[in-house]
Amino acid sequence: MAALRLEMKPGWKTYWRAPGEAGIPPQLDWTGSDNLEATRILWPTPSVIFSNGRRSIGYRDSVVLPIVIAPKDAGKPVRLEGMLQAGICGTVCVPMQFQLSGELTGETAEPVPLIEAAMRYRPVSGAAAGVKNLRCRTHPSEDGLVVEARMQLPRGPSDEVVVFEYDDPDLWIASASVIRKGRELTAVSTFMVQPGSGDETGTALGPKPEPAHVDLSRLRLTILGKDRAIDLNGCPEARSLSTILRSE
């Protein structure tokens, strides 16, 4: 386990993995590292930030990002060499690049309070939060595919924001609208193909692109409230494939 700590000027912010309506999510490139098989960021709960009429998802002032490091050979040290690209915003947003380096020997180290605090501040599972009867449905629209998620969830002390994610870089996902009726929470978003993702030449999509498939079991939802965050992976009651407009 390692971690990346970003310290910013008071009031400045950086972004979560799904930055919202505007923003640059942090990108890590570990090219140049030795004995490194894979890495995975364990994202702490972000904040919902409103600025200039837009909603973004991120972190103010500072953030610690725990990173799971998987070596190729567990008996040898891991030498890390890489680059972080991130958007850092005050009154203006500036794309920044940071060179990173370090070495993990695999020896047992003392717990680091900052990493432990970041780990405790991660979203909880749906089961731990009391989510029940999660289900999704879809229907096509002129813009793409409308995705609706509905569940039973005890109401918290504040309104919730729901973030939809899907592991396809060609898709753009609109900010979700959220409806509360007692214990029932419904979130609705539209999935669209990003302009220029239609073919290898970057040609924009035509008015009648060919249909492709979106597997709702790969959908990820994060529910953000004032005192809690909930991470939901997949829609257990909607395992069928649904179509969305996109170009081959």
Secondary structure, DSSP 4 states (H G I P E B T S, - for coil): -EEEEEE--TT-EEEEEEEESS----EEE-TT-BSEEEEEE-PPP-EEEEETTEEEEEEESEEEEEEEEEESSTTS-EEEEEEEEEEEESSSEEEEEEEEEEEE--------HHHHHHHHTSPEEHHHHT-EEEEEEEEE-SSSEEEEEEEE----SS--EEEEE-S-TTEEEPPPEEEEETTEEEEEEEEEEPTT-SSTT-PPP-SSPPEEEEEGGG-EEEEE-SS-EEEEES-TT--SEEEEE---
